[in-house]
Amino acid sequence: MSELEDAKKRATTTYNAAADFFDHPANTFWERFGPEDWWSMIMGSGYRGTVDQLAPETREQVRQENLDFIENAGVRSVEANVVYATAIKSSD
């Protein structure tokens, strides 16, 4: 099997494993942790850089307004798609 074929196989396996279990009960933690998980998702994403630039009192206001919206709108799940990729560095 070539390096490229091996990379494709590993990428497919990873994607299929994630796709098969994204809605598995073990991953449906919203009822356990609630809206606070939304903020954890923000702070664990590329948005953290933007949030970190806010003054502490503004950051807290944004966090609280997000959590209030989630609670008041009855949000119980968030879809956060992920793209998995593998690459092989060219030897050229």
N, C-alpha and C positions, 0 to 999 in steps of 0.2 A: 504494500500500500504506500503511495507517495505521501510526502509531507502534506500537500494540499488536501488530498483525500482524507487523511487522518484528521486534519483540522476541521474539515467539513463534517466528518462523522462526530467529532467531539462537540461541535457547535450544535448540531442537530440533536444529539443526546441531551445536552444542557437545556436547550429550548424546550424539548418535549417534556423533560422532567419538570420544569417550571410550569409549563402550560397545563400539565395534568393535575397539578396540585394547588394552583393559585386560589381555588375556592374550597380547598379542603378545610374541614372544621378546625383543624389545628391552627390555621391561618386567619380564622375569623375572630379576631381578638377584640373587635370594637366594643362588644358588650362587656368585656372585662375591663378595658382601659378607657373607653369613651373618647370624647373630643380631644383630650390632651394628646392622643396619638397623632392627631393632625399636626400639632406643633412639632412633635418629634420628627415627623416626616419632612416638614419644612426645614428644620434645623439639620437634617441628615441629607439634604439635597443641595443642588446648586443655588437655591434661593438663600442659603445661609449667608453667603457673601453679601447679598443685598441687605438682609436683616441685620447683620453685624455692623453695617454702616449707620444704622439708626441710633439716635441717642437712646440711652436706657429707658427713659420714660416713654418715648415714642414706640420703641420696640415692645414694651409691655402693653401699650395701648393697642397696637396692631395684633398682638397675641390674643388679648382679651376680646377684641372685636371679632376676630376669627372664631374663637371658641364660643362666643355668644351667638354668632350667626349659625354655627353648626348645631348648637343646642336648640335654638328657636326654630330653625328650618326642619328639624327632625332628621338631619343627616345621620345615617347609620352605616354607611360604607363609602369608601373612596376607591375609585379605580386608578391605579398607578401603573401604567404599562412600562415595561422595561425591555430594552433591546439588548440582547447578548451577542457579542461578536468575538471572534478570535482572529488573529492575524499572524502571518509569518513574515518576519523581516527578510527582505531580499538580501541575498549575499552579494549583489552587484554593487 
